[in-house]
Amino acid sequence: MTPPMYIVTVEFDLDPRSVTPFMEAMLENARASKTLEAGCRQFDVCVSEEDPAKVFLYEVYDDRAAFEAHLATGHYKAFDVSVRAWVRSKRVRFYCKA
């Protein structure tokens, strides 16, 4: 039987002047999530070909508790504060594997 998975997608619309520092912070956050969090299975950072100010995340966690643990980490909290001014909008969606 396949273990349950909790999937999170995030769509960011960024201030175009902030793409470079945002991506530096985002890639560090993704790296830390994949290497330091036992419940984080995948953390993909994708950028729109048409507009580099549109960033899409695809994250896979063991379960909701693993995602909640991610939100409590120091690296995520630091990332969230540091990028707040660069984000025009952010849309988060949650899925469970069927």
Contacts in CASP RR format, 6 or more apart in sequence:
PFRMAT RR
TARGET T0000
AUTHOR 0000-0000-0000
METHOD contacts of the structure
MODEL  1
MTPPMYIVTVEFDLDPRSVTPFMEAMLENARASKTLEAGCRQFDVCVSEE
DPAKVFLYEVYDDRAAFEAHLATGHYKAFDVSVRAWVRSKRVRFYCKA
2 97 0 8 1.000
3 62 0 8 1.000
4 62 0 8 1.000
4 63 0 8 1.000
4 96 0 8 1.000
4 97 0 8 1.000
5 41 0 8 1.000
5 60 0 8 1.000
5 61 0 8 1.000
5 62 0 8 1.000
5 63 0 8 1.000
5 96 0 8 1.000
5 97 0 8 1.000
6 60 0 8 1.000
6 61 0 8 1.000
6 62 0 8 1.000
6 63 0 8 1.000
6 64 0 8 1.000
6 66 0 8 1.000
6 67 0 8 1.000
6 94 0 8 1.000
6 95 0 8 1.000
6 96 0 8 1.000
7 58 0 8 1.000
7 59 0 8 1.000
7 60 0 8 1.000
7 61 0 8 1.000
7 94 0 8 1.000
7 95 0 8 1.000
7 96 0 8 1.000
7 97 0 8 1.000
8 57 0 8 1.000
8 59 0 8 1.000
8 60 0 8 1.000
8 61 0 8 1.000
8 67 0 8 1.000
8 92 0 8 1.000
8 93 0 8 1.000
8 94 0 8 1.000
8 95 0 8 1.000
9 56 0 8 1.000
9 57 0 8 1.000
9 58 0 8 1.000
9 59 0 8 1.000
9 92 0 8 1.000
9 93 0 8 1.000
9 95 0 8 1.000
10 56 0 8 1.000
10 57 0 8 1.000
10 59 0 8 1.000
10 90 0 8 1.000
10 91 0 8 1.000
10 92 0 8 1.000
10 93 0 8 1.000
11 54 0 8 1.000
11 55 0 8 1.000
11 56 0 8 1.000
11 57 0 8 1.000
11 89 0 8 1.000
11 90 0 8 1.000
11 91 0 8 1.000
12 22 0 8 1.000
12 54 0 8 1.000
12 55 0 8 1.000
12 56 0 8 1.000
12 57 0 8 1.000
12 87 0 8 1.000
12 89 0 8 1.000
12 90 0 8 1.000
13 53 0 8 1.000
13 54 0 8 1.000
13 87 0 8 1.000
13 88 0 8 1.000
13 89 0 8 1.000
13 90 0 8 1.000
14 22 0 8 1.000
14 53 0 8 1.000
14 54 0 8 1.000
14 55 0 8 1.000
14 86 0 8 1.000
14 87 0 8 1.000
14 88 0 8 1.000
15 53 0 8 1.000
15 85 0 8 1.000
15 86 0 8 1.000
15 87 0 8 1.000
15 88 0 8 1.000
16 52 0 8 1.000
16 53 0 8 1.000
18 83 0 8 1.000
18 85 0 8 1.000
18 86 0 8 1.000
19 52 0 8 1.000
19 53 0 8 1.000
21 86 0 8 1.000
22 55 0 8 1.000
22 83 0 8 1.000
22 86 0 8 1.000
22 87 0 8 1.000
23 45 0 8 1.000
23 47 0 8 1.000
23 55 0 8 1.000
25 79 0 8 1.000
25 82 0 8 1.000
25 83 0 8 1.000
26 45 0 8 1.000
26 55 0 8 1.000
26 57 0 8 1.000
26 79 0 8 1.000
26 83 0 8 1.000
27 45 0 8 1.000
28 75 0 8 1.000
28 79 0 8 1.000
29 75 0 8 1.000
29 76 0 8 1.000
29 79 0 8 1.000
30 43 0 8 1.000
30 44 0 8 1.000
30 45 0 8 1.000
30 57 0 8 1.000
32 73 0 8 1.000
32 75 0 8 1.000
32 76 0 8 1.000
33 40 0 8 1.000
33 43 0 8 1.000
33 59 0 8 1.000
33 70 0 8 1.000
33 73 0 8 1.000
33 75 0 8 1.000
33 76 0 8 1.000
34 40 0 8 1.000
34 42 0 8 1.000
34 43 0 8 1.000
36 73 0 8 1.000
36 75 0 8 1.000
37 66 0 8 1.000
37 69 0 8 1.000
37 70 0 8 1.000
37 73 0 8 1.000
38 62 0 8 1.000
38 66 0 8 1.000
39 61 0 8 1.000
39 62 0 8 1.000
39 66 0 8 1.000
39 69 0 8 1.000
39 70 0 8 1.000
40 59 0 8 1.000
40 60 0 8 1.000
40 61 0 8 1.000
40 66 0 8 1.000
40 70 0 8 1.000
41 60 0 8 1.000
41 61 0 8 1.000
41 62 0 8 1.000
42 58 0 8 1.000
42 59 0 8 1.000
42 60 0 8 1.000
43 57 0 8 1.000
43 58 0 8 1.000
43 59 0 8 1.000
43 60 0 8 1.000
44 57 0 8 1.000
44 58 0 8 1.000
44 59 0 8 1.000
45 55 0 8 1.000
45 56 0 8 1.000
45 57 0 8 1.000
46 55 0 8 1.000
46 56 0 8 1.000
46 57 0 8 1.000
46 58 0 8 1.000
47 54 0 8 1.000
47 55 0 8 1.000
47 56 0 8 1.000
48 54 0 8 1.000
48 55 0 8 1.000
48 56 0 8 1.000
59 67 0 8 1.000
59 70 0 8 1.000
61 67 0 8 1.000
61 70 0 8 1.000
70 76 0 8 1.000
END
